[in-house]
């Protein structure tokens, strides 16, 4: 808004037009992201997408889990965002360990829910 000298209302209308054209989409937290042509968008919460790594990569209980930095690169999000998702998986009993300098491991393999 400052860069182009427009009001918040004008900026929101511009984002709405971009959304209607399929060029941008709103993201939780009041942000927007660019939609690339042919790109499939996974709208599931980050902790669900991270938990899916366990089943898709055939991990078993006790297996070393990827670091927050690796996951941030993989999902295109910040490390603090990944850390919050990992903390949620630890609280759910899916992951163990973690913390400063500690390696997270798989505690249990999550049961995949069937979607209809």
Secondary structure, 3 states (H helix, E strand, C coil): CCCCCCCHHHHHHHHHHHHHCCCEEEECCCEEEECCCCCCCCCCCHHHHHHHHHHHCCCCCCCECCCHHHHHHHHCCCHHHHHHHHHHHHHCCCEECCCCCCCCEECCCCCCCCCC
